[in-house]
Amino acid sequence: MIAVGFQILTGVQSGLTTDSEAYNATGTVISAIDSNIVDNIGLIALIAVMSVVLFLVAGFATRR
């Protein structure tokens, strides 16, 4: 999903005028996603797995 987002943003950026405000803003968004989400993908995956585990534990606890 992240890769698709990068491809979409890159496609949008390639259609813009180089060094325009929109071109630079799109580049900033791409850099922000790269440095914030991609660098922390392990933490995001851990949170997702722990959420599923907690959901399952809560489901089993309420069935008693």
PDBQT receptor file of N, H, CA, C and O in Angstrom, charges set to zero:
ATOM      1  N   MET A   1       0.822  -1.185   0.000  1.00  0.00    +0.000 N 
ATOM      2  CA  MET A   1       0.000   0.000   0.000  1.00  0.00    +0.000 C 
ATOM      3  C   MET A   1       0.872   1.258   0.000  1.00  0.00    +0.000 C 
ATOM      4  O   MET A   1       0.557   2.245  -0.665  1.00  0.00    +0.000 OA
ATOM      5  N   ILE A   2       1.951   1.207   0.741  1.00  0.00    +0.000 N 
ATOM      6  H   ILE A   2       2.207   0.406   1.281  1.00  0.00    +0.000 HD
ATOM      7  CA  ILE A   2       2.862   2.357   0.775  1.00  0.00    +0.000 C 
ATOM      8  C   ILE A   2       3.516   2.550  -0.591  1.00  0.00    +0.000 C 
ATOM      9  O   ILE A   2       3.694   3.678  -1.051  1.00  0.00    +0.000 OA
ATOM     10  N   ALA A   3       3.873   1.438  -1.233  1.00  0.00    +0.000 N 
ATOM     11  H   ALA A   3       3.729   0.522  -0.860  1.00  0.00    +0.000 HD
ATOM     12  CA  ALA A   3       4.511   1.532  -2.551  1.00  0.00    +0.000 C 
ATOM     13  C   ALA A   3       3.563   2.140  -3.573  1.00  0.00    +0.000 C 
ATOM     14  O   ALA A   3       3.990   2.917  -4.427  1.00  0.00    +0.000 OA
ATOM     15  N   VAL A   4       2.287   1.797  -3.496  1.00  0.00    +0.000 N 
ATOM     16  H   VAL A   4       1.941   1.165  -2.803  1.00  0.00    +0.000 HD
ATOM     17  CA  VAL A   4       1.299   2.373  -4.415  1.00  0.00    +0.000 C 
ATOM     18  C   VAL A   4       1.187   3.876  -4.172  1.00  0.00    +0.000 C 
ATOM     19  O   VAL A   4       1.100   4.655  -5.121  1.00  0.00    +0.000 OA
ATOM     20  N   GLY A   5       1.188   4.278  -2.917  1.00  0.00    +0.000 N 
ATOM     21  H   GLY A   5       1.258   3.645  -2.146  1.00  0.00    +0.000 HD
ATOM     22  CA  GLY A   5       1.155   5.704  -2.595  1.00  0.00    +0.000 C 
ATOM     23  C   GLY A   5       2.355   6.448  -3.162  1.00  0.00    +0.000 C 
ATOM     24  O   GLY A   5       2.216   7.554  -3.684  1.00  0.00    +0.000 OA
ATOM     25  N   PHE A   6       3.541   5.836  -3.060  1.00  0.00    +0.000 N 
ATOM     26  H   PHE A   6       3.654   4.937  -2.636  1.00  0.00    +0.000 HD
ATOM     27  CA  PHE A   6       4.732   6.453  -3.643  1.00  0.00    +0.000 C 
ATOM     28  C   PHE A   6       4.606   6.581  -5.154  1.00  0.00    +0.000 C 
ATOM     29  O   PHE A   6       4.976   7.608  -5.723  1.00  0.00    +0.000 OA
ATOM     30  N   GLN A   7       4.093   5.559  -5.799  1.00  0.00    +0.000 N 
ATOM     31  H   GLN A   7       3.793   4.725  -5.336  1.00  0.00    +0.000 HD
ATOM     32  CA  GLN A   7       3.934   5.605  -7.258  1.00  0.00    +0.000 C 
ATOM     33  C   GLN A   7       2.947   6.686  -7.675  1.00  0.00    +0.000 C 
ATOM     34  O   GLN A   7       3.175   7.389  -8.659  1.00  0.00    +0.000 OA
ATOM     35  N   ILE A   8       1.864   6.822  -6.943  1.00  0.00    +0.000 N 
ATOM     36  H   ILE A   8       1.678   6.251  -6.144  1.00  0.00    +0.000 HD
ATOM     37  CA  ILE A   8       0.878   7.856  -7.261  1.00  0.00    +0.000 C 
ATOM     38  C   ILE A   8       1.489   9.246  -7.089  1.00  0.00    +0.000 C 
ATOM     39  O   ILE A   8       1.351  10.103  -7.961  1.00  0.00    +0.000 OA
ATOM     40  N   LEU A   9       2.163   9.461  -5.962  1.00  0.00    +0.000 N 
ATOM     41  H   LEU A   9       2.275   8.764  -5.254  1.00  0.00    +0.000 HD
ATOM     42  CA  LEU A   9       2.784  10.766  -5.731  1.00  0.00    +0.000 C 
ATOM     43  C   LEU A   9       3.858  11.083  -6.765  1.00  0.00    +0.000 C 
ATOM     44  O   LEU A   9       3.970  12.223  -7.217  1.00  0.00    +0.000 OA
ATOM     45  N   THR A  10       4.642  10.088  -7.138  1.00  0.00    +0.000 N 
ATOM     46  H   THR A  10       4.552   9.162  -6.770  1.00  0.00    +0.000 HD
ATOM     47  CA  THR A  10       5.673  10.300  -8.154  1.00  0.00    +0.000 C 
ATOM     48  C   THR A  10       5.042  10.617  -9.498  1.00  0.00    +0.000 C 
ATOM     49  O   THR A  10       5.544  11.464 -10.237  1.00  0.00    +0.000 OA
ATOM     50  N   GLY A  11       3.936   9.938  -9.823  1.00  0.00    +0.000 N 
ATOM     51  H   GLY A  11       3.528   9.250  -9.223  1.00  0.00    +0.000 HD
ATOM     52  CA  GLY A  11       3.234  10.223 -11.072  1.00  0.00    +0.000 C 
ATOM     53  C   GLY A  11       2.666  11.628 -11.094  1.00  0.00    +0.000 C 
ATOM     54  O   GLY A  11       2.718  12.310 -12.118  1.00  0.00    +0.000 OA
ATOM     55  N   VAL A  12       2.119  12.065  -9.957  1.00  0.00    +0.000 N 
ATOM     56  H   VAL A  12       2.077  11.511  -9.126  1.00  0.00    +0.000 HD
ATOM     57  CA  VAL A  12       1.600  13.431  -9.867  1.00  0.00    +0.000 C 
ATOM     58  C   VAL A  12       2.733  14.432 -10.007  1.00  0.00    +0.000 C 
ATOM     59  O   VAL A  12       2.605  15.437 -10.706  1.00  0.00    +0.000 OA
ATOM     60  N   GLN A  13       3.841  14.148  -9.338  1.00  0.00    +0.000 N 
ATOM     61  H   GLN A  13       3.945  13.331  -8.771  1.00  0.00    +0.000 HD
ATOM     62  CA  GLN A  13       4.972  15.076  -9.375  1.00  0.00    +0.000 C 
ATOM     63  C   GLN A  13       5.571  15.183 -10.772  1.00  0.00    +0.000 C 
ATOM     64  O   GLN A  13       6.014  16.257 -11.179  1.00  0.00    +0.000 OA
ATOM     65  N   SER A  14       5.586  14.074 -11.507  1.00  0.00    +0.000 N 
ATOM     66  H   SER A  14       5.226  13.202 -11.177  1.00  0.00    +0.000 HD
ATOM     67  CA  SER A  14       6.179  14.127 -12.855  1.00  0.00    +0.000 C 
ATOM     68  C   SER A  14       5.340  14.966 -13.811  1.00  0.00    +0.000 C 
ATOM     69  O   SER A  14       5.858  15.437 -14.824  1.00  0.00    +0.000 OA
ATOM     70  N   GLY A  15       4.066  15.163 -13.517  1.00  0.00    +0.000 N 
ATOM     71  H   GLY A  15       3.645  14.780 -12.695  1.00  0.00    +0.000 HD
ATOM     72  CA  GLY A  15       3.216  15.984 -14.371  1.00  0.00    +0.000 C 
ATOM     73  C   GLY A  15       3.246  17.460 -14.030  1.00  0.00    +0.000 C 
ATOM     74  O   GLY A  15       2.614  18.267 -14.712  1.00  0.00    +0.000 OA
ATOM     75  N   LEU A  16       3.973  17.825 -12.982  1.00  0.00    +0.000 N 
ATOM     76  H   LEU A  16       4.486  17.169 -12.428  1.00  0.00    +0.000 HD
ATOM     77  CA  LEU A  16       4.033  19.214 -12.550  1.00  0.00    +0.000 C 
ATOM     78  C   LEU A  16       5.264  19.911 -13.110  1.00  0.00    +0.000 C 
ATOM     79  O   LEU A  16       6.232  19.267 -13.513  1.00  0.00    +0.000 OA
ATOM     80  N   THR A  17       5.208  21.227 -13.128  1.00  0.00    +0.000 N 
ATOM     81  H   THR A  17       4.421  21.750 -12.800  1.00  0.00    +0.000 HD
ATOM     82  CA  THR A  17       6.340  22.030 -13.590  1.00  0.00    +0.000 C 
ATOM     83  C   THR A  17       7.459  21.956 -12.555  1.00  0.00    +0.000 C 
ATOM     84  O   THR A  17       7.232  22.151 -11.361  1.00  0.00    +0.000 OA
ATOM     85  N   THR A  18       8.672  21.670 -13.033  1.00  0.00    +0.000 N 
ATOM     86  H   THR A  18       8.856  21.512 -14.003  1.00  0.00    +0.000 HD
ATOM     87  CA  THR A  18       9.823  21.548 -12.138  1.00  0.00    +0.000 C 
ATOM     88  C   THR A  18      10.052  22.858 -11.397  1.00  0.00    +0.000 C 
ATOM     89  O   THR A  18       9.949  23.939 -11.975  1.00  0.00    +0.000 OA
ATOM     90  N   ASP A  19      10.362  22.748 -10.121  1.00  0.00    +0.000 N 
ATOM     91  H   ASP A  19      10.446  21.869  -9.651  1.00  0.00    +0.000 HD
ATOM     92  CA  ASP A  19      10.629  23.865  -9.212  1.00  0.00    +0.000 C 
ATOM     93  C   ASP A  19       9.424  24.762  -8.966  1.00  0.00    +0.000 C 
ATOM     94  O   ASP A  19       9.585  25.887  -8.494  1.00  0.00    +0.000 OA
ATOM     95  N   SER A  20       8.209  24.285  -9.278  1.00  0.00    +0.000 N 
ATOM     96  H   SER A  20       8.078  23.371  -9.661  1.00  0.00    +0.000 HD
ATOM     97  CA  SER A  20       7.009  25.037  -8.911  1.00  0.00    +0.000 C 
ATOM     98  C   SER A  20       6.669  24.728  -7.454  1.00  0.00    +0.000 C 
ATOM     99  O   SER A  20       7.235  23.814  -6.855  1.00  0.00    +0.000 OA
ATOM    100  N   GLU A  21       5.757  25.487  -6.905  1.00  0.00    +0.000 N 
ATOM    101  H   GLU A  21       5.297  26.229  -7.393  1.00  0.00    +0.000 HD
ATOM    102  CA  GLU A  21       5.376  25.281  -5.508  1.00  0.00    +0.000 C 
ATOM    103  C   GLU A  21       4.731  23.906  -5.309  1.00  0.00    +0.000 C 
ATOM    104  O   GLU A  21       5.007  23.231  -4.317  1.00  0.00    +0.000 OA
ATOM    105  N   ALA A  22       3.893  23.497  -6.229  1.00  0.00    +0.000 N 
ATOM    106  H   ALA A  22       3.669  24.045  -7.035  1.00  0.00    +0.000 HD
ATOM    107  CA  ALA A  22       3.232  22.194  -6.132  1.00  0.00    +0.000 C 
ATOM    108  C   ALA A  22       4.242  21.055  -6.281  1.00  0.00    +0.000 C 
ATOM    109  O   ALA A  22       4.149  20.051  -5.576  1.00  0.00    +0.000 OA
ATOM    110  N   TYR A  23       5.195  21.204  -7.184  1.00  0.00    +0.000 N 
ATOM    111  H   TYR A  23       5.270  22.021  -7.757  1.00  0.00    +0.000 HD
ATOM    112  CA  TYR A  23       6.237  20.202  -7.389  1.00  0.00    +0.000 C 
ATOM    113  C   TYR A  23       7.051  20.016  -6.111  1.00  0.00    +0.000 C 
ATOM    114  O   TYR A  23       7.306  18.891  -5.682  1.00  0.00    +0.000 OA
ATOM    115  N   ASN A  24       7.454  21.130  -5.514  1.00  0.00    +0.000 N 
ATOM    116  H   ASN A  24       7.246  22.044  -5.862  1.00  0.00    +0.000 HD
ATOM    117  CA  ASN A  24       8.245  21.074  -4.280  1.00  0.00    +0.000 C 
ATOM    118  C   ASN A  24       7.434  20.510  -3.116  1.00  0.00    +0.000 C 
ATOM    119  O   ASN A  24       7.970  19.767  -2.293  1.00  0.00    +0.000 OA
ATOM    120  N   ALA A  25       6.141  20.858  -3.037  1.00  0.00    +0.000 N 
ATOM    121  H   ALA A  25       5.705  21.461  -3.705  1.00  0.00    +0.000 HD
ATOM    122  CA  ALA A  25       5.292  20.344  -1.966  1.00  0.00    +0.000 C 
ATOM    123  C   ALA A  25       5.121  18.834  -2.097  1.00  0.00    +0.000 C 
ATOM    124  O   ALA A  25       5.137  18.117  -1.096  1.00  0.00    +0.000 OA
ATOM    125  N   THR A  26       4.959  18.355  -3.313  1.00  0.00    +0.000 N 
ATOM    126  H   THR A  26       4.946  18.937  -4.126  1.00  0.00    +0.000 HD
ATOM    127  CA  THR A  26       4.836  16.912  -3.527  1.00  0.00    +0.000 C 
ATOM    128  C   THR A  26       6.126  16.203  -3.136  1.00  0.00    +0.000 C 
ATOM    129  O   THR A  26       6.083  15.127  -2.538  1.00  0.00    +0.000 OA
ATOM    130  N   GLY A  27       7.258  16.786  -3.463  1.00  0.00    +0.000 N 
ATOM    131  H   GLY A  27       7.293  17.660  -3.948  1.00  0.00    +0.000 HD
ATOM    132  CA  GLY A  27       8.544  16.223  -3.060  1.00  0.00    +0.000 C 
ATOM    133  C   GLY A  27       8.702  16.185  -1.552  1.00  0.00    +0.000 C 
ATOM    134  O   GLY A  27       9.264  15.238  -1.003  1.00  0.00    +0.000 OA
ATOM    135  N   THR A  28       8.206  17.213  -0.885  1.00  0.00    +0.000 N 
ATOM    136  H   THR A  28       7.750  17.983  -1.331  1.00  0.00    +0.000 HD
ATOM    137  CA  THR A  28       8.266  17.254   0.579  1.00  0.00    +0.000 C 
ATOM    138  C   THR A  28       7.411  16.157   1.190  1.00  0.00    +0.000 C 
ATOM    139  O   THR A  28       7.815  15.526   2.167  1.00  0.00    +0.000 OA
ATOM    140  N   VAL A  29       6.231  15.924   0.622  1.00  0.00    +0.000 N 
ATOM    141  H   VAL A  29       5.903  16.436  -0.172  1.00  0.00    +0.000 HD
ATOM    142  CA  VAL A  29       5.352  14.863   1.119  1.00  0.00    +0.000 C 
ATOM    143  C   VAL A  29       6.006  13.500   0.927  1.00  0.00    +0.000 C 
ATOM    144  O   VAL A  29       5.963  12.658   1.824  1.00  0.00    +0.000 OA
ATOM    145  N   ILE A  30       6.606  13.281  -0.229  1.00  0.00    +0.000 N 
ATOM    146  H   ILE A  30       6.641  13.966  -0.957  1.00  0.00    +0.000 HD
ATOM    147  CA  ILE A  30       7.287  12.010  -0.493  1.00  0.00    +0.000 C 
ATOM    148  C   ILE A  30       8.413  11.793   0.522  1.00  0.00    +0.000 C 
ATOM    149  O   ILE A  30       8.569  10.694   1.053  1.00  0.00    +0.000 OA
ATOM    150  N   SER A  31       9.187  12.831   0.787  1.00  0.00    +0.000 N 
ATOM    151  H   SER A  31       9.061  13.725   0.356  1.00  0.00    +0.000 HD
ATOM    152  CA  SER A  31      10.278  12.724   1.763  1.00  0.00    +0.000 C 
ATOM    153  C   SER A  31       9.753  12.463   3.172  1.00  0.00    +0.000 C 
ATOM    154  O   SER A  31      10.334  11.675   3.918  1.00  0.00    +0.000 OA
ATOM    155  N   ALA A  32       8.659  13.122   3.535  1.00  0.00    +0.000 N 
ATOM    156  H   ALA A  32       8.187  13.763   2.930  1.00  0.00    +0.000 HD
ATOM    157  CA  ALA A  32       8.088  12.939   4.867  1.00  0.00    +0.000 C 
ATOM    158  C   ALA A  32       7.567  11.518   5.048  1.00  0.00    +0.000 C 
ATOM    159  O   ALA A  32       7.762  10.911   6.102  1.00  0.00    +0.000 OA
ATOM    160  N   ILE A  33       6.912  10.993   4.034  1.00  0.00    +0.000 N 
ATOM    161  H   ILE A  33       6.754  11.485   3.178  1.00  0.00    +0.000 HD
ATOM    162  CA  ILE A  33       6.423   9.617   4.117  1.00  0.00    +0.000 C 
ATOM    163  C   ILE A  33       7.597   8.657   4.236  1.00  0.00    +0.000 C 
ATOM    164  O   ILE A  33       7.557   7.712   5.023  1.00  0.00    +0.000 OA
ATOM    165  N   ASP A  34       8.634   8.901   3.459  1.00  0.00    +0.000 N 
ATOM    166  H   ASP A  34       8.666   9.670   2.820  1.00  0.00    +0.000 HD
ATOM    167  CA  ASP A  34       9.803   8.024   3.484  1.00  0.00    +0.000 C 
ATOM    168  C   ASP A  34      10.472   8.039   4.847  1.00  0.00    +0.000 C 
ATOM    169  O   ASP A  34      10.821   6.983   5.376  1.00  0.00    +0.000 OA
ATOM    170  N   SER A  35      10.652   9.205   5.415  1.00  0.00    +0.000 N 
ATOM    171  H   SER A  35      10.368  10.062   4.985  1.00  0.00    +0.000 HD
ATOM    172  CA  SER A  35      11.381   9.274   6.680  1.00  0.00    +0.000 C 
ATOM    173  C   SER A  35      10.527   8.883   7.883  1.00  0.00    +0.000 C 
ATOM    174  O   SER A  35      11.067   8.408   8.882  1.00  0.00    +0.000 OA
ATOM    175  N   ASN A  36       9.218   9.070   7.816  1.00  0.00    +0.000 N 
ATOM    176  H   ASN A  36       8.779   9.456   7.005  1.00  0.00    +0.000 HD
ATOM    177  CA  ASN A  36       8.375   8.786   8.986  1.00  0.00    +0.000 C 
ATOM    178  C   ASN A  36       7.764   7.396   8.959  1.00  0.00    +0.000 C 
ATOM    179  O   ASN A  36       7.826   6.678   9.957  1.00  0.00    +0.000 OA
ATOM    180  N   ILE A  37       7.185   7.007   7.856  1.00  0.00    +0.000 N 
ATOM    181  H   ILE A  37       7.134   7.589   7.045  1.00  0.00    +0.000 HD
ATOM    182  CA  ILE A  37       6.470   5.731   7.808  1.00  0.00    +0.000 C 
ATOM    183  C   ILE A  37       7.409   4.576   7.494  1.00  0.00    +0.000 C 
ATOM    184  O   ILE A  37       7.406   3.564   8.194  1.00  0.00    +0.000 OA
ATOM    185  N   VAL A  38       8.202   4.721   6.456  1.00  0.00    +0.000 N 
ATOM    186  H   VAL A  38       8.204   5.543   5.887  1.00  0.00    +0.000 HD
ATOM    187  CA  VAL A  38       9.061   3.619   6.020  1.00  0.00    +0.000 C 
ATOM    188  C   VAL A  38      10.108   3.293   7.086  1.00  0.00    +0.000 C 
ATOM    189  O   VAL A  38      10.414   2.123   7.317  1.00  0.00    +0.000 OA
ATOM    190  N   ASP A  39      10.650   4.307   7.725  1.00  0.00    +0.000 N 
ATOM    191  H   ASP A  39      10.402   5.257   7.537  1.00  0.00    +0.000 HD
ATOM    192  CA  ASP A  39      11.654   4.061   8.760  1.00  0.00    +0.000 C 
ATOM    193  C   ASP A  39      11.054   3.386   9.997  1.00  0.00    +0.000 C 
ATOM    194  O   ASP A  39      11.771   2.721  10.745  1.00  0.00    +0.000 OA
ATOM    195  N   ASN A  40       9.770   3.547  10.213  1.00  0.00    +0.000 N 
ATOM    196  H   ASN A  40       9.188   4.087   9.606  1.00  0.00    +0.000 HD
ATOM    197  CA  ASN A  40       9.116   2.985  11.393  1.00  0.00    +0.000 C 
ATOM    198  C   ASN A  40       8.188   1.828  11.056  1.00  0.00    +0.000 C 
ATOM    199  O   ASN A  40       7.287   1.530  11.840  1.00  0.00    +0.000 OA
ATOM    200  N   ILE A  41       8.372   1.173   9.933  1.00  0.00    +0.000 N 
ATOM    201  H   ILE A  41       9.104   1.414   9.296  1.00  0.00    +0.000 HD
ATOM    202  CA  ILE A  41       7.476   0.107   9.503  1.00  0.00    +0.000 C 
ATOM    203  C   ILE A  41       7.486  -1.065  10.489  1.00  0.00    +0.000 C 
ATOM    204  O   ILE A  41       6.458  -1.719  10.668  1.00  0.00    +0.000 OA
ATOM    205  N   GLY A  42       8.600  -1.336  11.116  1.00  0.00    +0.000 N 
ATOM    206  H   GLY A  42       9.435  -0.805  10.970  1.00  0.00    +0.000 HD
ATOM    207  CA  GLY A  42       8.666  -2.401  12.112  1.00  0.00    +0.000 C 
ATOM    208  C   GLY A  42       7.779  -2.107  13.308  1.00  0.00    +0.000 C 
ATOM    209  O   GLY A  42       7.076  -2.990  13.801  1.00  0.00    +0.000 OA
ATOM    210  N   LEU A  43       7.811  -0.877  13.769  1.00  0.00    +0.000 N 
ATOM    211  H   LEU A  43       8.381  -0.160  13.369  1.00  0.00    +0.000 HD
ATOM    212  CA  LEU A  43       6.970  -0.467  14.892  1.00  0.00    +0.000 C 
ATOM    213  C   LEU A  43       5.487  -0.517  14.512  1.00  0.00    +0.000 C 
ATOM    214  O   LEU A  43       4.652  -0.945  15.309  1.00  0.00    +0.000 OA
ATOM    215  N   ILE A  44       5.170  -0.087  13.318  1.00  0.00    +0.000 N 
ATOM    216  H   ILE A  44       5.848   0.261  12.670  1.00  0.00    +0.000 HD
ATOM    217  CA  ILE A  44       3.782  -0.124  12.846  1.00  0.00    +0.000 C 
ATOM    218  C   ILE A  44       3.295  -1.566  12.767  1.00  0.00    +0.000 C 
ATOM    219  O   ILE A  44       2.166  -1.859  13.161  1.00  0.00    +0.000 OA
ATOM    220  N   ALA A  45       4.127  -2.464  12.265  1.00  0.00    +0.000 N 
ATOM    221  H   ALA A  45       5.044  -2.227  11.945  1.00  0.00    +0.000 HD
ATOM    222  CA  ALA A  45       3.745  -3.882  12.183  1.00  0.00    +0.000 C 
ATOM    223  C   ALA A  45       3.565  -4.475  13.578  1.00  0.00    +0.000 C 
ATOM    224  O   ALA A  45       2.634  -5.250  13.800  1.00  0.00    +0.000 OA
ATOM    225  N   LEU A  46       4.425  -4.130  14.506  1.00  0.00    +0.000 N 
ATOM    226  H   LEU A  46       5.181  -3.500  14.327  1.00  0.00    +0.000 HD
ATOM    227  CA  LEU A  46       4.306  -4.622  15.883  1.00  0.00    +0.000 C 
ATOM    228  C   LEU A  46       2.998  -4.154  16.522  1.00  0.00    +0.000 C 
ATOM    229  O   LEU A  46       2.325  -4.930  17.200  1.00  0.00    +0.000 OA
ATOM    230  N   ILE A  47       2.645  -2.913  16.312  1.00  0.00    +0.000 N 
ATOM    231  H   ILE A  47       3.192  -2.282  15.761  1.00  0.00    +0.000 HD
ATOM    232  CA  ILE A  47       1.395  -2.387  16.862  1.00  0.00    +0.000 C 
ATOM    233  C   ILE A  47       0.199  -3.109  16.251  1.00  0.00    +0.000 C 
ATOM    234  O   ILE A  47      -0.761  -3.421  16.955  1.00  0.00    +0.000 OA
ATOM    235  N   ALA A  48       0.247  -3.377  14.950  1.00  0.00    +0.000 N 
ATOM    236  H   ALA A  48       1.027  -3.124  14.378  1.00  0.00    +0.000 HD
ATOM    237  CA  ALA A  48      -0.848  -4.090  14.289  1.00  0.00    +0.000 C 
ATOM    238  C   ALA A  48      -0.992  -5.506  14.841  1.00  0.00    +0.000 C 
ATOM    239  O   ALA A  48      -2.108  -5.955  15.105  1.00  0.00    +0.000 OA
ATOM    240  N   VAL A  49       0.118  -6.209  15.016  1.00  0.00    +0.000 N 
ATOM    241  H   VAL A  49       1.024  -5.844  14.801  1.00  0.00    +0.000 HD
ATOM    242  CA  VAL A  49       0.071  -7.578  15.539  1.00  0.00    +0.000 C 
ATOM    243  C   VAL A  49      -0.436  -7.583  16.980  1.00  0.00    +0.000 C 
ATOM    244  O   VAL A  49      -1.258  -8.425  17.340  1.00  0.00    +0.000 OA
ATOM    245  N   MET A  50       0.033  -6.675  17.789  1.00  0.00    +0.000 N 
ATOM    246  H   MET A  50       0.702  -5.991  17.497  1.00  0.00    +0.000 HD
ATOM    247  CA  MET A  50      -0.411  -6.616  19.178  1.00  0.00    +0.000 C 
ATOM    248  C   MET A  50      -1.896  -6.262  19.269  1.00  0.00    +0.000 C 
ATOM    249  O   MET A  50      -2.581  -6.740  20.174  1.00  0.00    +0.000 OA
ATOM    250  N   SER A  51      -2.401  -5.451  18.368  1.00  0.00    +0.000 N 
ATOM    251  H   SER A  51      -1.845  -5.064  17.633  1.00  0.00    +0.000 HD
ATOM    252  CA  SER A  51      -3.824  -5.129  18.340  1.00  0.00    +0.000 C 
ATOM    253  C   SER A  51      -4.654  -6.369  18.066  1.00  0.00    +0.000 C 
ATOM    254  O   SER A  51      -5.689  -6.584  18.697  1.00  0.00    +0.000 OA
ATOM    255  N   VAL A  52      -4.200  -7.184  17.127  1.00  0.00    +0.000 N 
ATOM    256  H   VAL A  52      -3.359  -7.009  16.615  1.00  0.00    +0.000 HD
ATOM    257  CA  VAL A  52      -4.908  -8.429  16.824  1.00  0.00    +0.000 C 
ATOM    258  C   VAL A  52      -4.876  -9.369  18.024  1.00  0.00    +0.000 C 
ATOM    259  O   VAL A  52      -5.891  -9.979  18.359  1.00  0.00    +0.000 OA
ATOM    260  N   VAL A  53      -3.734  -9.490  18.668  1.00  0.00    +0.000 N 
ATOM    261  H   VAL A  53      -2.909  -8.994  18.396  1.00  0.00    +0.000 HD
ATOM    262  CA  VAL A  53      -3.609 -10.361  19.837  1.00  0.00    +0.000 C 
ATOM    263  C   VAL A  53      -4.540  -9.883  20.953  1.00  0.00    +0.000 C 
ATOM    264  O   VAL A  53      -5.241 -10.694  21.558  1.00  0.00    +0.000 OA
ATOM    265  N   LEU A  54      -4.555  -8.600  21.228  1.00  0.00    +0.000 N 
ATOM    266  H   LEU A  54      -3.985  -7.941  20.736  1.00  0.00    +0.000 HD
ATOM    267  CA  LEU A  54      -5.441  -8.073  22.267  1.00  0.00    +0.000 C 
ATOM    268  C   LEU A  54      -6.907  -8.281  21.918  1.00  0.00    +0.000 C 
ATOM    269  O   LEU A  54      -7.717  -8.570  22.799  1.00  0.00    +0.000 OA
ATOM    270  N   PHE A  55      -7.256  -8.137  20.649  1.00  0.00    +0.000 N 
ATOM    271  H   PHE A  55      -6.598  -7.903  19.934  1.00  0.00    +0.000 HD
ATOM    272  CA  PHE A  55      -8.619  -8.382  20.204  1.00  0.00    +0.000 C 
ATOM    273  C   PHE A  55      -9.015  -9.845  20.440  1.00  0.00    +0.000 C 
ATOM    274  O   PHE A  55     -10.122 -10.123  20.901  1.00  0.00    +0.000 OA
ATOM    275  N   LEU A  56      -8.114 -10.768  20.126  1.00  0.00    +0.000 N 
ATOM    276  H   LEU A  56      -7.215 -10.542  19.752  1.00  0.00    +0.000 HD
ATOM    277  CA  LEU A  56      -8.397 -12.184  20.332  1.00  0.00    +0.000 C 
ATOM    278  C   LEU A  56      -8.518 -12.528  21.817  1.00  0.00    +0.000 C 
ATOM    279  O   LEU A  56      -9.416 -13.270  22.214  1.00  0.00    +0.000 OA
ATOM    280  N   VAL A  57      -7.626 -11.996  22.625  1.00  0.00    +0.000 N 
ATOM    281  H   VAL A  57      -6.896 -11.392  22.303  1.00  0.00    +0.000 HD
ATOM    282  CA  VAL A  57      -7.679 -12.236  24.072  1.00  0.00    +0.000 C 
ATOM    283  C   VAL A  57      -8.989 -11.695  24.640  1.00  0.00    +0.000 C 
ATOM    284  O   VAL A  57      -9.629 -12.368  25.448  1.00  0.00    +0.000 OA
ATOM    285  N   ALA A  58      -9.393 -10.514  24.240  1.00  0.00    +0.000 N 
ATOM    286  H   ALA A  58      -8.873  -9.968  23.583  1.00  0.00    +0.000 HD
ATOM    287  CA  ALA A  58     -10.648  -9.931  24.729  1.00  0.00    +0.000 C 
ATOM    288  C   ALA A  58     -11.837 -10.766  24.261  1.00  0.00    +0.000 C 
ATOM    289  O   ALA A  58     -12.805 -10.925  25.003  1.00  0.00    +0.000 OA
ATOM    290  N   GLY A  59     -11.779 -11.297  23.047  1.00  0.00    +0.000 N 
ATOM    291  H   GLY A  59     -10.992 -11.167  22.443  1.00  0.00    +0.000 HD
ATOM    292  CA  GLY A  59     -12.852 -12.126  22.535  1.00  0.00    +0.000 C 
ATOM    293  C   GLY A  59     -12.990 -13.426  23.304  1.00  0.00    +0.000 C 
ATOM    294  O   GLY A  59     -14.104 -13.854  23.607  1.00  0.00    +0.000 OA
ATOM    295  N   PHE A  60     -11.876 -14.055  23.622  1.00  0.00    +0.000 N 
ATOM    296  H   PHE A  60     -10.971 -13.708  23.376  1.00  0.00    +0.000 HD
ATOM    297  CA  PHE A  60     -11.907 -15.294  24.397  1.00  0.00    +0.000 C 
ATOM    298  C   PHE A  60     -12.343 -15.044  25.842  1.00  0.00    +0.000 C 
ATOM    299  O   PHE A  60     -13.016 -15.885  26.437  1.00  0.00    +0.000 OA
ATOM    300  N   ALA A  61     -11.971 -13.913  26.402  1.00  0.00    +0.000 N 
ATOM    301  H   ALA A  61     -11.423 -13.230  25.919  1.00  0.00    +0.000 HD
ATOM    302  CA  ALA A  61     -12.319 -13.592  27.782  1.00  0.00    +0.000 C 
ATOM    303  C   ALA A  61     -13.814 -13.355  27.941  1.00  0.00    +0.000 C 
ATOM    304  O   ALA A  61     -14.384 -13.686  28.980  1.00  0.00    +0.000 OA
ATOM    305  N   THR A  62     -14.451 -12.791  26.932  1.00  0.00    +0.000 N 
ATOM    306  H   THR A  62     -13.988 -12.522  26.087  1.00  0.00    +0.000 HD
ATOM    307  CA  THR A  62     -15.881 -12.505  27.035  1.00  0.00    +0.000 C 
ATOM    308  C   THR A  62     -16.744 -13.734  26.749  1.00  0.00    +0.000 C 
ATOM    309  O   THR A  62     -17.943 -13.703  27.026  1.00  0.00    +0.000 OA
ATOM    310  N   ARG A  63     -16.186 -14.799  26.211  1.00  0.00    +0.000 N 
ATOM    311  H   ARG A  63     -15.212 -14.824  25.986  1.00  0.00    +0.000 HD
ATOM    312  CA  ARG A  63     -16.953 -16.004  25.909  1.00  0.00    +0.000 C 
ATOM    313  C   ARG A  63     -17.165 -16.883  27.135  1.00  0.00    +0.000 C 
ATOM    314  O   ARG A  63     -17.982 -17.803  27.090  1.00  0.00    +0.000 OA
ATOM    315  N   ARG A  64     -16.468 -16.632  28.204  1.00  0.00    +0.000 N 
ATOM    316  H   ARG A  64     -15.804 -15.885  28.241  1.00  0.00    +0.000 HD
ATOM    317  CA  ARG A  64     -16.588 -17.454  29.418  1.00  0.00    +0.000 C 
ATOM    318  C   ARG A  64     -17.827 -17.172  30.149  1.00  0.00    +0.000 C 
ATOM    319  O   ARG A  64     -18.081 -17.777  31.191  1.00  0.00    +0.000 OA
TER     320      ARG A  64
